[in-house]
């Protein structure tokens, strides 16, 4: 089994800590078929139905 030298492990941990505040969780959404943060579709997703009249 290959192991990383200590200097690369330290560098990896330093970079991970540096960018920890910009970490963004993405999910594969079954509603829209795209990847986005999990809280995008808080309301039920209803596709636009062109047979319904538009409201003013």
C-alpha positions as CSV (number, residue, x, y, z in Angstrom):
1,X,0.0,0.0,0.0
2,X,1.3,3.4,-0.9
3,X,1.4,6.2,1.7
4,X,1.7,9.9,1.1
5,X,4.8,11.6,2.5
6,X,4.1,13.7,5.6
7,X,4.7,17.0,3.7
8,X,1.9,16.2,1.3
9,X,-0.4,15.3,4.1
10,X,0.3,18.5,5.9
11,X,-0.2,20.5,2.7
12,X,-3.5,18.8,2.0
13,X,-4.7,19.5,5.5
14,X,-3.6,23.2,5.2
15,X,-5.5,23.6,1.9
16,X,-8.5,21.9,3.3
17,X,-8.6,24.2,6.3
18,X,-8.1,27.3,4.1
19,X,-11.1,26.5,1.9
20,X,-13.3,25.0,4.6
21,X,-15.5,28.2,4.8
22,X,-16.4,28.0,1.1
23,X,-17.4,24.3,1.2
24,X,-20.6,23.8,-0.8
25,X,-22.7,20.7,-0.6
26,X,-24.3,19.7,-3.9
27,X,-27.0,17.0,-4.5
28,X,-28.3,15.4,-7.6
29,X,-31.9,16.7,-7.7
30,X,-34.5,14.3,-9.0
31,X,-37.1,17.1,-9.3
32,X,-35.2,19.2,-11.8
33,X,-32.4,16.8,-13.0
34,X,-29.6,19.2,-12.0
35,X,-26.9,19.5,-9.3
36,X,-27.5,22.2,-6.7
37,X,-27.4,22.9,-2.9
38,X,-30.1,20.8,-1.1
39,X,-32.2,23.8,0.1
40,X,-33.1,25.1,-3.4
41,X,-36.5,23.4,-3.7
42,X,-38.0,24.2,-0.3
43,X,-41.4,24.7,-2.0
44,X,-42.9,21.9,-4.0
45,X,-41.7,21.9,-7.6
46,X,-44.5,22.4,-10.2
47,X,-43.6,22.7,-13.8
48,X,-45.2,25.4,-15.9
49,X,-48.4,24.2,-17.6
50,X,-49.1,26.2,-20.7
51,X,-52.8,25.2,-20.7
52,X,-53.5,27.3,-17.6
53,X,-54.2,31.0,-18.1
54,X,-51.5,33.4,-16.9
55,X,-52.4,35.6,-14.0
56,X,-52.0,39.4,-14.4
